[in-house]
Amino acid sequence: NPSDDYPDFAEKTARRVVRDKSLGILICGSAQGMCIAANKVNGIRAVVPFSVKEAQLARQHLMANVICLSGWYFNPLKARRLVKAFLKTPFSKEERHQRRIEKIRRLE
């Protein structure tokens, strides 16, 4: 809907993810604006992966908690694959990744 403003949806989802300590899925045209808006909320690490491997690495290494998908570039099958990989992949908890996540938190 052209009158919808993606920052409104990004904020609502991002605040819920932080509050519930959960994961979120956002979809818009390019996914880029949605990702930028979501990342403005403290505690959010939103990503726009373009491959299953990127979705997995975002969770494993970055502890990403929001996946942003492009409605323009992903067909439903690819979108499902990305979401499935994102939701099923745990954070690795390796010291180097935890250290880096803490440095990101300090930027907030």
All heavy atoms as an XYZ file, in Angstrom:
866
protein
N       0.839     -1.166      0.000
C       0.000      0.000      0.000
C       0.895      1.244      0.000
O       1.664      1.442      0.943
C      -0.903     -0.040      1.223
C      -1.902      1.098      1.250
O      -1.759      2.088      0.557
N      -2.913      0.935      2.079
N       0.805      2.087     -1.001
C       1.675      3.264     -1.092
C       1.553      4.236      0.078
O       2.464      5.001      0.353
C       1.234      3.934     -2.393
C       0.562      2.872     -3.182
C      -0.047      1.943     -2.170
N       0.437      4.218      0.792
C       0.286      5.139      1.922
C       0.863      4.587      3.220
O       0.934      5.299      4.221
C      -1.190      5.507      2.120
O      -1.932      4.374      2.498
N       1.285      3.327      3.215
C       1.929      2.751      4.395
C       3.359      3.274      4.495
O       4.048      3.405      3.489
C       1.975      1.221      4.314
C       0.625      0.584      4.536
O      -0.288      1.264      5.029
O       0.476     -0.601      4.205
N       3.802      3.537      5.688
C       5.168      3.983      5.915
C       5.936      2.891      6.652
O       5.623      2.561      7.797
C       5.183      5.277      6.727
C       4.620      6.447      5.943
O       4.825      6.491      4.714
O       3.966      7.307      6.552
N       6.952      2.337      5.972
C       7.696      1.202      6.536
C       8.325      1.478      7.891
O       8.431      0.553      8.706
C       8.730      0.676      5.536
C       9.796      1.668      5.161
C      10.905      1.861      5.959
C       9.687      2.408      3.997
C      11.877      2.777      5.619
C      10.651      3.322      3.640
C      11.753      3.507      4.456
O      12.705      4.399      4.121
N       8.747      2.719      8.233
C       9.313      2.909      9.575
C       8.334      2.559     10.696
O       8.749      2.091     11.767
C       9.688      4.392      9.603
C       9.942      4.730      8.177
C       8.911      3.935      7.417
N       7.035      2.752     10.447
C       6.042      2.416     11.472
C       6.036      0.909     11.760
O       5.996      0.487     12.916
C       4.644      2.860     11.034
C       4.546      4.356     10.816
O       5.319      5.124     11.439
O       3.693      4.768     10.005
N       6.096      0.117     10.705
C       6.092     -1.344     10.866
C       7.411     -1.825     11.454
O       7.439     -2.723     12.298
C       5.825     -2.026      9.523
C       4.459     -1.731      8.982
C       4.275     -0.718      8.056
C       3.359     -2.443      9.413
C       3.017     -0.426      7.564
C       2.090     -2.168      8.928
C       1.918     -1.148      7.997
N       8.508     -1.216     11.001
C       9.826     -1.601     11.516
C       9.924     -1.324     13.010
O      10.398     -2.167     13.780
C      10.922     -0.857     10.758
N       9.468     -0.159     13.430
C       9.542      0.187     14.851
C       8.684     -0.744     15.696
O       9.138     -1.237     16.739
C       9.105      1.627     15.079
C       9.166      1.997     16.550
C       8.641      3.377     16.868
O       7.976      3.995     16.009
O       8.877      3.836     18.010
N       7.471     -0.978     15.268
C       6.568     -1.835     16.048
C       7.162     -3.236     16.214
O       7.181     -3.798     17.314
C       5.212     -1.916     15.353
C       4.184     -2.703     16.116
C       2.836     -2.650     15.424
C       1.806     -3.415     16.225
N       0.472     -3.329     15.656
N       7.662     -3.791     15.129
C       8.257     -5.126     15.186
C       9.517     -5.129     16.031
O       9.714     -5.999     16.882
C       8.558     -5.641     13.763
O       7.332     -5.706     13.033
C       9.226     -7.001     13.787
N      10.388     -4.148     15.813
C      11.659     -4.095     16.535
C      11.439     -3.967     18.043
O      12.094     -4.648     18.832
C      12.500     -2.935     16.014
N      10.516     -3.114     18.448
C      10.263     -2.958     19.889
C       9.716     -4.250     20.501
O      10.054     -4.608     21.623
C       9.329     -1.785     20.140
C       9.983     -0.465     19.785
C       9.339      0.729     20.432
N       9.926      1.972     19.947
C      11.117      2.445     20.301
N      11.871      1.775     21.145
N      11.560      3.589     19.808
N       8.912     -4.954     19.747
C       8.382     -6.226     20.240
C       9.492     -7.273     20.359
O       9.528     -8.054     21.309
C       7.273     -6.719     19.313
C       6.668     -8.023     19.729
C       5.238     -7.830     20.092
N       4.681     -9.042     20.633
C       3.512     -9.521     20.295
N       2.776     -8.899     19.393
N       3.048    -10.606     20.854
N      10.393     -7.310     19.373
C      11.521     -8.247     19.420
C      12.369     -7.990     20.661
O      12.744     -8.928     21.369
C      12.373     -8.145     18.127
C      13.721     -8.827     18.285
C      11.610     -8.726     16.943
N      12.665     -6.724     20.927
C      13.460     -6.389     22.111
C      12.705     -6.757     23.379
O      13.256     -7.397     24.279
C      13.847     -4.889     22.108
C      14.456     -4.481     23.437
C      14.805     -4.598     20.970
N      11.438     -6.383     23.448
C      10.629     -6.650     24.652
C      10.517     -8.144     24.932
O      10.686     -8.593     26.063
C       9.232     -6.047     24.489
C       8.377     -6.183     25.746
C       6.941     -5.808     25.528
N       6.305     -6.867     24.771
C       5.277     -6.696     23.952
N       4.764     -5.508     23.751
N       4.755     -7.720     23.323
N      10.233     -8.919     23.898
C      10.000    -10.356     24.079
C      11.261    -11.200     23.937
O      11.190    -12.429     24.054
C       8.957    -10.846     23.068
C       7.595    -10.214     23.271
O       7.377     -9.564     24.318
O       6.750    -10.356     22.373
N      12.379    -10.552     23.636
C      13.632    -11.282     23.380
C      13.389    -12.380     22.346
O      13.696    -13.548     22.569
C      14.204    -11.839     24.678
C      14.622    -10.762     25.632
C      15.265    -11.323     26.881
C      15.828    -10.206     27.694
N      15.261     -9.926     28.923
N      12.818    -11.960     21.222
C      12.422    -12.902     20.179
C      13.089    -12.531     18.860
O      14.067    -11.781     18.852
C      10.892    -12.891     20.038
O      10.457    -11.587     19.658
N      12.573    -13.053     17.779
C      13.062    -12.757     16.437
C      11.946    -12.109     15.636
O      10.770    -12.331     15.913
C      13.516    -14.048     15.736
C      14.646    -14.819     16.414
C      14.904    -16.129     15.688
C      15.915    -13.985     16.482
N      12.339    -11.320     14.636
C      11.348    -10.651     13.814
C      11.612    -10.825     12.332
O      12.748    -11.065     11.915
N      10.561    -10.689     11.547
C      10.631    -10.771     10.090
C       9.944     -9.534      9.531
O       8.789     -9.252      9.867
C       9.918    -12.034      9.568
C      10.536    -13.289     10.174
C       9.955    -12.084      8.044
C       9.707    -14.548      9.953
N      10.655     -8.796      8.688
C      10.104     -7.611      8.047
C      10.249     -7.754      6.534
O      11.271     -8.222      6.053
C      10.847     -6.359      8.520
C      10.662     -5.994      9.993
C      11.644     -4.915     10.405
C       9.234     -5.530     10.233
N       9.230     -7.321      5.808
C       9.244     -7.415      4.350
C       8.775     -6.088      3.774
O       7.772     -5.525      4.219
C       8.313     -8.541      3.857
C       8.726     -9.876      4.472
C       8.322     -8.628      2.331
C       7.714    -10.987      4.260
N       9.508     -5.576      2.807
C       9.075     -4.397      2.059
C       9.707     -4.467      0.674
O      10.275     -5.495      0.311
C       9.410     -3.099      2.790
S      11.143     -2.648      2.803
N       9.641     -3.387     -0.078
C      10.159     -3.408     -1.447
C      11.596     -3.872     -1.527
O      11.889     -4.997     -1.919
N      12.534     -3.022     -1.155
C      13.951     -3.391     -1.234
C      14.458     -4.045      0.041
O      15.498     -4.683      0.032
C      14.809     -2.158     -1.510
O      14.878     -1.334     -0.354
N      13.795     -3.845      1.148
C      14.169     -4.300      2.493
C      15.199     -3.387      3.151
O      15.403     -3.459      4.351
C      14.660     -5.746      2.512
N      15.825     -2.525      2.392
C      16.904     -1.691      2.940
C      16.382     -0.641      3.924
O      16.928     -0.481      5.017
C      17.682     -1.027      1.802
C      18.291     -2.004      0.818
C      19.288     -2.965      1.433
O      19.896     -2.701      2.469
N      19.474     -4.107      0.793
N      15.342      0.096      3.547
C      14.790      1.112      4.446
C      14.229      0.499      5.714
O      14.390      1.038      6.808
N      13.577     -0.641      5.563
C      13.019     -1.352      6.710
C      14.148     -1.744      7.662
O      14.024     -1.602      8.884
C      12.266     -2.590      6.217
C      11.441     -3.271      7.252
S       9.892     -2.446      7.666
C       8.832     -3.031      6.376
N      15.245     -2.207      7.107
C      16.395     -2.620      7.909
C      17.003     -1.425      8.654
O      17.293     -1.506      9.844
C      17.430     -3.289      7.009
S      18.800     -4.024      7.898
N      17.169     -0.318      7.953
C      17.713      0.884      8.589
C      16.812      1.335      9.734
O      17.289      1.636     10.831
C      17.897      2.006      7.552
C      19.044      1.666      6.597
C      18.151      3.357      8.236
C      19.127      2.569      5.381
N      15.512      1.381      9.491
C      14.572      1.813     10.526
C      14.601      0.876     11.731
O      14.648      1.335     12.879
C      13.162      1.907      9.948
N      14.584     -0.418     11.502
C      14.606     -1.382     12.612
C      15.876     -1.236     13.439
O      15.839     -1.300     14.670
C      14.472     -2.802     12.077
N      16.994     -1.001     12.780
C      18.275     -0.888     13.483
C      18.387      0.366     14.332
O      19.324      0.480     15.130
C      19.440     -0.979     12.496
C      19.778     -2.415     12.178
O      19.850     -3.267     13.054
N      19.982     -2.697     10.905
N      17.455      1.281     14.238
C      17.450      2.471     15.096
C      16.983      2.147     16.507
O      17.210      2.923     17.430
C      16.558      3.565     14.500
C      17.016      4.087     13.164
C      18.358      4.773     13.269
C      18.789      5.330     11.923
N      20.126      5.919     11.987
N      16.346      1.007     16.693
C      15.857      0.595     18.007
C      16.983     -0.125     18.740
O      17.549     -1.091     18.216
C      14.607     -0.312     17.868
C      14.165     -0.847     19.227
C      13.480      0.445     17.183
N      17.320      0.355     19.939
C      18.384     -0.279     20.726
C      18.095     -1.762     20.923
O      16.979     -2.137     21.278
C      18.523      0.392     22.089
C      19.236      1.719     21.997
O      19.830      2.062     20.993
N      19.170      2.483     23.067
N      19.106     -2.577     20.687
C      18.981     -4.014     20.876
C      18.664     -4.765     19.594
O      18.663     -5.994     19.586
N      18.428     -4.040     18.525
C      18.109     -4.702     17.255
C      19.357     -4.829     16.407
O      20.157     -3.909     16.298
C      17.003     -3.926     16.491
C      15.694     -4.016     17.242
C      16.854     -4.439     15.055
C      15.147     -5.434     17.414
N      19.489     -5.999     15.813
C      20.530     -6.277     14.839
C      19.820     -6.873     13.624
O      19.713     -8.085     13.471
C      21.590     -7.213     15.421
C      22.482     -6.512     16.447
C      23.387     -7.451     17.193
N      22.669     -8.566     17.806
C      21.934     -8.471     18.923
N      21.828     -7.345     19.567
N      21.320     -9.532     19.410
N      19.307     -5.971     12.777
C      18.550     -6.376     11.590
C      19.501     -6.530     10.404
O      20.470     -5.777     10.269
C      17.478     -5.339     11.270
N      19.201     -7.499      9.561
C      20.027     -7.789      8.390
C      19.151     -8.028      7.171
O      17.977     -8.367      7.290
C      20.927     -9.023      8.622
C      21.947     -8.759      9.726
C      20.105    -10.252      8.951
N      19.769     -7.858      5.998
C      19.123     -8.144      4.716
C      19.974     -9.202      4.017
O      20.842     -8.877      3.211
C      19.012     -6.881      3.833
C      18.283     -7.204      2.533
C      18.321     -5.754      4.560
N      19.774    -10.466      4.326
C      20.575    -11.502      3.665
C      20.039    -11.804      2.268
O      18.840    -11.779      2.038
C      20.408    -12.710      4.585
C      19.062    -12.519      5.198
C      18.885    -11.028      5.332
N      20.958    -12.106      1.363
C      20.559    -12.461      0.007
C      20.837    -13.919     -0.311
O      20.616    -14.364     -1.424
C      21.235    -11.536     -1.018
C      20.478    -10.263     -1.199
C      20.615     -9.222     -0.294
C      19.593    -10.118     -2.247
C      19.893     -8.053     -0.442
C      18.863     -8.944     -2.407
C      19.018     -7.917     -1.508
N      21.315    -14.670      0.685
C      21.527    -16.103      0.494
C      21.259    -16.815      1.816
O      21.279    -16.191      2.881
C      22.966    -16.395      0.048
O      23.874    -16.139      1.108
N      21.030    -18.101      1.738
C      20.826    -18.907      2.942
C      22.071    -18.824      3.828
O      21.970    -18.686      5.045
C      20.484    -20.374      2.569
C      20.568    -21.281      3.782
C      19.101    -20.445      1.938
N      23.250    -18.884      3.224
C      24.495    -18.806      3.988
C      24.580    -17.486      4.756
O      24.966    -17.455      5.924
C      25.696    -18.963      3.058
C      27.017    -19.023      3.779
C      27.112    -20.277      4.615
C      28.497    -20.437      5.205
N      28.579    -21.588      6.090
N      24.213    -16.379      4.106
C      24.225    -15.090      4.805
C      23.235    -15.077      5.960
O      23.531    -14.510      7.016
C      23.892    -13.952      3.836
C      24.998    -13.606      2.879
C      24.611    -12.469      1.947
O      23.445    -12.025      1.953
O      25.487    -12.028      1.205
N      22.075    -15.662      5.774
C      21.078    -15.725      6.857
C      21.635    -16.525      8.031
O      21.472    -16.136      9.196
C      19.776    -16.331      6.351
N      22.287    -17.634      7.739
C      22.870    -18.459      8.798
C      23.997    -17.722      9.512
O      24.057    -17.715     10.740
C      23.393    -19.768      8.207
C      22.307    -20.687      7.727
C      22.833    -21.841      6.904
O      23.850    -21.726      6.210
N      22.127    -22.958      6.964
N      24.887    -17.099      8.757
C      26.008    -16.381      9.371
C      25.542    -15.185     10.192
O      26.130    -14.865     11.222
C      27.008    -15.935      8.301
C      27.808    -17.058      7.656
C      28.638    -16.518      6.495
C      28.693    -17.758      8.679
N      24.478    -14.536      9.742
C      23.940    -13.415     10.505
C      23.488    -13.866     11.886
O      23.667    -13.149     12.872
C      22.783    -12.768      9.743
N      22.914    -15.033     11.966
C      22.497    -15.570     13.267
C      23.695    -16.101     14.045
O      23.858    -15.805     15.227
C      21.476    -16.705     13.079
C      20.131    -16.236     12.605
C      19.313    -15.539     13.685
N      19.083    -16.449     14.791
C      19.168    -16.102     16.071
N      19.453    -14.879     16.419
N      18.944    -16.988     17.010
N      24.552    -16.897     13.393
C      25.686    -17.525     14.079
C      26.691    -16.509     14.608
O      27.147    -16.624     15.737
C      26.419    -18.477     13.135
C      25.708    -19.748     12.849
C      26.432    -20.587     11.807
O      27.290    -20.093     11.062
N      26.089    -21.858     11.741
N      27.061    -15.554     13.782
C      28.148    -14.643     14.132
C      27.674    -13.310     14.683
O      28.363    -12.716     15.502
C      29.016    -14.366     12.905
C      29.732    -15.573     12.407
N      30.685    -15.504     11.413
C      29.647    -16.886     12.730
C      31.154    -16.710     11.156
N      30.524    -17.564     11.944
N      26.537    -12.831     14.231
C      26.080    -11.489     14.593
C      24.930    -11.479     15.596
O      24.537    -10.420     16.062
C      25.636    -10.723     13.341
C      26.651    -10.673     12.199
C      26.023    -10.073     10.963
C      27.876     -9.894     12.628
N      24.384    -12.645     15.871
C      23.213    -12.760     16.730
C      22.109    -11.829     16.226
O      21.425    -11.156     16.998
C      23.544    -12.478     18.197
C      22.524    -13.065     19.159
S      23.071    -13.131     20.883
C      23.166    -11.425     21.345
N      21.949    -11.782     14.887
C      20.901    -10.965     14.293
C      19.558    -11.414     14.841
O      19.324    -12.604     15.033
C      20.933    -11.089     12.771
N      18.680    -10.446     15.073
C      17.378    -10.804     15.631
C      16.204    -10.349     14.749
O      15.057    -10.596     15.095
C      17.228    -10.299     17.063
C      17.543     -8.827     17.228
O      17.706     -8.095     16.274
N      17.654     -8.407     18.476
N      16.503     -9.702     13.634
C      15.467     -9.340     12.671
C      15.991     -9.612     11.262
O      17.102     -9.200     10.923
C      15.049     -7.856     12.788
C      14.065     -7.479     11.691
C      14.450     -7.565     14.160
N      15.205    -10.318     10.483
C      15.529    -10.544      9.080
C      14.604     -9.663      8.248
O      13.396     -9.614      8.497
C      15.405    -12.038      8.686
C      15.866    -12.261      7.243
C      14.007    -12.569      8.918
C      15.946    -13.734      6.848
N      15.186     -8.937      7.309
C      14.434     -8.053      6.417
C      14.518     -8.631      5.010
O      15.612     -8.892      4.513
C      15.012     -6.647      6.444
S      15.049     -5.906      8.092
N      13.372     -8.805      4.396
C      13.318     -9.427      3.074
C      12.742     -8.473      2.045
O      11.837     -7.700      2.339
C      12.467    -10.693      3.129
C      12.944    -11.772      4.088
C      11.929    -12.906      4.134
C      14.309    -12.283      3.695
N      13.262     -8.580      0.835
C      12.801     -7.758     -0.269
C      11.643     -8.432     -0.988
O      11.759     -9.563     -1.446
C      13.942     -7.539     -1.255
O      13.454     -6.976     -2.450
N      10.540     -7.712     -1.095
C       9.417     -8.199     -1.882
C       9.672     -8.077     -3.376
O       9.025     -8.735     -4.180
N      10.615     -7.233     -3.757
C      10.935     -7.040     -5.166
C      11.860     -8.122     -5.707
O      11.798     -8.472     -6.880
C      11.615     -5.705     -5.396
C      10.774     -4.497     -5.142
C       9.406     -4.431     -5.136
C      11.237     -3.190     -4.861
N       8.998     -3.151     -4.866
C      10.098     -2.363     -4.689
C      12.496     -2.623     -4.724
C      10.198     -1.010     -4.400
C      12.593     -1.277     -4.443
C      11.454     -0.478     -4.280
N      12.752     -8.652     -4.872
C      13.810     -9.529     -5.362
C      13.678    -10.992     -4.958
O      14.398    -11.827     -5.492
C      15.179     -9.006     -4.922
C      15.445     -7.626     -5.439
C      15.511     -6.536     -4.582
C      15.604     -7.393     -6.800
C      15.741     -5.252     -5.062
C      15.833     -6.114     -7.295
C      15.900     -5.051     -6.419
O      16.118     -3.798     -6.892
N      12.824    -11.286     -4.012
C      12.701    -12.673     -3.553
C      11.344    -13.237     -3.921
O      10.315    -12.651     -3.605
C      12.860    -12.779     -2.034
C      14.202    -12.348     -1.520
C      14.309    -11.688     -0.316
C      15.357    -12.602     -2.233
C      15.533    -11.284      0.165
C      16.588    -12.203     -1.757
C      16.686    -11.545     -0.551
N      11.366    -14.410     -4.534
C      10.101    -15.104     -4.743
C       9.749    -15.815     -3.435
O      10.595    -15.946     -2.545
C      10.184    -16.064     -5.939
C      11.175    -17.195     -5.717
O      11.222    -17.796     -4.656
N      11.969    -17.495     -6.734
N       8.516    -16.272     -3.278
C       8.108    -16.891     -2.007
C       8.974    -18.081     -1.595
O       9.244    -18.253     -0.404
C       6.664    -17.319     -2.261
C       6.173    -16.353     -3.294
C       7.368    -16.097     -4.184
N       9.438    -18.884     -2.535
C      10.272    -20.042     -2.192
C      11.599    -19.601     -1.586
O      12.027    -20.114     -0.555
C      10.503    -20.920     -3.425
C      11.373    -22.151     -3.208
C      10.751    -23.083     -2.175
C      11.582    -22.886     -4.531
N      12.262    -18.629     -2.215
C      13.528    -18.152     -1.674
C      13.311    -17.488     -0.319
O      14.098    -17.684      0.602
C      14.210    -17.184     -2.629
C      15.553    -16.722     -2.091
C      16.376    -15.978     -3.096
C      17.734    -15.660     -2.488
N      18.646    -15.065     -3.436
N      12.261    -16.710     -0.186
C      11.974    -16.054      1.092
C      11.790    -17.096      2.196
O      12.320    -16.938      3.292
C      10.733    -15.175      0.970
N      11.062    -18.160      1.916
C      10.866    -19.233      2.916
C      12.192    -19.870      3.303
O      12.426    -20.162      4.484
C       9.901    -20.290      2.389
C       8.443    -19.924      2.564
C       7.508    -21.103      2.330
N       7.536    -21.591      0.974
C       6.789    -21.142     -0.025
N       5.940    -20.166      0.187
N       6.879    -21.655     -1.225
N      13.053    -20.091      2.330
C      14.370    -20.693      2.625
C      15.198    -19.787      3.537
O      15.851    -20.259      4.478
C      15.125    -20.971      1.333
C      14.585    -22.128      0.555
C      15.388    -22.360     -0.703
N      14.812    -23.435     -1.491
C      14.890    -23.514     -2.804
N      15.542    -22.581     -3.496
N      14.349    -24.522     -3.445
N      15.188    -18.510      3.234
C      15.946    -17.564      4.061
C      15.391    -17.504      5.479
O      16.153    -17.539      6.452
C      15.926    -16.176      3.423
C      16.695    -16.028      2.116
C      16.392    -14.682      1.478
C      18.180    -16.184      2.336
N      14.092    -17.421      5.605
C      13.465    -17.354      6.929
C      13.732    -18.636      7.707
O      14.077    -18.592      8.891
C      11.950    -17.071      6.814
C      11.246    -17.285      8.140
C      11.728    -15.652      6.313
N      13.595    -19.773      7.063
C      13.841    -21.056      7.730
C      15.275    -21.122      8.245
O      15.518    -21.498      9.399
C      13.558    -22.210      6.770
C      13.696    -23.570      7.393
C      13.322    -24.660      6.400
C      13.468    -26.030      7.002
N      13.133    -27.094      6.039
N      16.236    -20.746      7.413
C      17.641    -20.759      7.841
C      17.857    -19.802      9.005
O      18.548    -20.137      9.976
C      18.544    -20.389      6.669
N      17.275    -18.627      8.928
C      17.413    -17.622      9.979
C      16.841    -18.126     11.303
O      17.481    -18.023     12.348
C      16.704    -16.336      9.534
C      16.881    -15.173     10.456
C      18.024    -14.399     10.412
C      15.883    -14.821     11.353
C      18.185    -13.306     11.246
C      16.024    -13.731     12.190
C      17.180    -12.968     12.140
N      15.646    -18.683     11.256
C      14.982    -19.124     12.481
C      15.620    -20.362     13.105
O      15.585    -20.523     14.324
C      13.498    -19.388     12.200
C      12.661    -18.176     11.811
C      11.236    -18.608     11.464
C      12.661    -17.115     12.900
N      16.189    -21.216     12.292
C      16.743    -22.478     12.809
C      18.202    -22.384     13.239
O      18.708    -23.309     13.863
C      16.600    -23.574     11.755
C      15.178    -24.024     11.570
C      15.114    -25.229     10.659
C      13.704    -25.778     10.675
N      13.672    -27.194     10.838
N      18.880    -21.294     12.895
C      20.306    -21.192     13.190
C      20.526    -20.480     14.518
O      20.114    -19.332     14.683
C      21.036    -20.432     12.071
O      20.788    -21.096     10.827
C      22.533    -20.394     12.329
N      21.199    -21.123     15.451
C      21.463    -20.482     16.744
C      22.730    -19.616     16.698
O      23.575    -19.770     15.818
C      21.674    -21.668     17.690
C      22.264    -22.723     16.801
C      21.620    -22.527     15.447
N      22.842    -18.715     17.655
C      24.064    -17.938     17.845
C      25.157    -18.897     18.291
O      24.932    -19.767     19.129
C      23.822    -16.850     18.889
C      25.016    -15.993     19.178
C      25.664    -15.311     18.160
C      25.475    -15.856     20.463
C      26.761    -14.506     18.428
C      26.569    -15.052     20.754
C      27.216    -14.379     19.737
N      26.360    -18.728     17.784
C      27.432    -19.685     18.064
C      27.955    -19.607     19.496
O      28.506    -20.569     20.000
C      28.602    -19.459     17.102
O      29.306    -18.283     17.455
N      27.854    -18.459     20.127
C      28.350    -18.224     21.485
C      29.870    -18.300     21.591
O      30.412    -18.349     22.692
C      27.695    -19.158     22.505
C      26.210    -18.954     22.618
C      25.607    -19.820     23.692
C      24.096    -19.619     23.719
N      23.447    -20.452     24.697
N      30.572    -18.331     20.457
C      32.033    -18.296     20.499
C      32.472    -16.961     21.089
O      31.835    -15.928     20.862
C      32.621    -18.446     19.099
C      32.468    -19.832     18.517
C      33.089    -19.936     17.129
O      34.172    -19.343     16.911
O      32.479    -20.595     16.283
N      33.563    -16.979     21.817
C      34.041    -15.800     22.522
C      34.230    -14.625     21.576
O      33.844    -13.495     21.887
C      35.349    -16.108     23.265
C      35.829    -14.980     24.164
C      36.593    -13.891     23.428
O      37.264    -14.187     22.415
O      36.492    -12.723     23.854
N      34.798    -14.846     20.410
C      35.061    -13.744     19.482
C      33.764    -13.076     19.017
O      33.702    -11.867     18.867
C      35.891    -14.208     18.284
C      35.177    -15.180     17.383
C      36.132    -15.757     16.323
N      35.487    -16.840     15.630
C      35.248    -16.857     14.328
N      35.616    -15.843     13.572
N      34.662    -17.894     13.776
N      32.712    -13.880     18.828
C      31.436    -13.316     18.403
C      30.767    -12.576     19.564
O      30.196    -11.500     19.375
C      30.517    -14.398     17.840
C      31.097    -15.092     16.660
N      31.566    -14.429     15.548
C      31.293    -16.403     16.411
C      32.022    -15.289     14.661
N      31.871    -16.505     15.169
N      30.838    -13.136     20.753
C      30.268    -12.464     21.926
C      30.969    -11.133     22.173
O      30.319    -10.133     22.474
C      30.367    -13.361     23.153
C      29.445    -14.553     23.066
C      29.573    -15.481     24.255
O      30.628    -15.583     24.881
N      28.498    -16.183     24.559
N      32.289    -11.119     22.018
C      33.066     -9.894     22.207
C      32.625     -8.820     21.202
O      32.436     -7.660     21.549
C      34.553    -10.209     22.040
C      35.478     -9.016     22.216
C      36.948     -9.374     22.015
N      37.230     -9.657     20.607
C      37.635    -10.840     20.133
N      37.816    -11.868     20.952
N      37.877    -11.007     18.848
N      32.425     -9.219     19.974
C      32.040     -8.268     18.932
C      30.613     -7.751     19.141
O      30.345     -6.568     18.916
C      32.198     -8.917     17.563
C      33.663     -9.198     17.257
C      33.827    -10.093     16.064
N      35.243    -10.419     15.876
C      35.669    -11.413     15.135
N      34.805    -12.188     14.489
N      36.963    -11.647     15.008
N      29.717     -8.636     19.567
C      28.343     -8.210     19.855
C      28.348     -7.191     20.991
O      27.628     -6.191     20.954
C      27.434     -9.416     20.206
C      27.293    -10.341     19.001
C      26.075     -8.953     20.715
C      26.719     -9.715     17.762
N      29.181     -7.408     21.992
C      29.281     -6.458     23.110
C      29.795     -5.118     22.614
O      29.304     -4.056     23.050
C      30.178     -7.008     24.215
C      30.235     -6.139     25.437
C      28.872     -5.777     26.011
O      27.952     -6.618     26.011
O      28.719     -4.620     26.465
N      30.717     -5.100     21.702
C      31.210     -3.838     21.138
C      30.099     -3.123     20.370
O      29.986     -1.894     20.423
C      32.416     -4.088     20.238
C      33.664     -4.432     21.032
C      34.859     -4.633     20.131
C      36.085     -4.948     20.993
N      37.317     -4.980     20.216
N      29.280     -3.862     19.666
C      28.140     -3.279     18.961
C      27.162     -2.689     19.971
O      26.649     -1.578     19.789
C      27.457     -4.312     18.048
C      28.379     -4.663     16.869
C      26.116     -3.803     17.540
C      27.918     -5.859     16.050
N      26.887     -3.413     21.052
C      25.970     -2.900     22.087
C      26.459     -1.586     22.660
O      25.675     -0.694     22.958
C      25.825     -3.932     23.206
C      24.901     -5.048     22.877
C      24.646     -5.922     24.109
N      23.795     -7.025     23.730
C      24.080     -8.303     23.942
N      25.195     -8.647     24.558
N      23.262     -9.250     23.555
N      27.770     -1.454     22.841
C      28.322     -0.218     23.392
C      28.120      0.964     22.441
O      28.098      2.117     22.876
C      29.789     -0.398     23.756
C      29.981     -1.243     25.013
C      31.376     -1.121     25.592
N      32.420     -1.542     24.688
C      33.025     -2.727     24.703
N      32.686     -3.633     25.608
N      33.973     -3.019     23.844
N      27.978      0.697     21.159
C      27.719      1.772     20.194
C      26.322      2.350     20.368
O      26.052      3.477     19.972
C      27.866      1.246     18.764
C      29.281      0.879     18.323
C      29.226      0.218     16.948
C      30.182      2.106     18.314
N      25.421      1.547     20.936
C      24.041      2.012     21.143
C      24.018      3.025     22.262
O      23.153      3.753     22.492
C      23.107      0.840     21.460
C      23.005     -0.125     20.313
C      22.167     -1.357     20.613
O      22.085     -1.770     21.793
O      21.602     -1.901     19.667
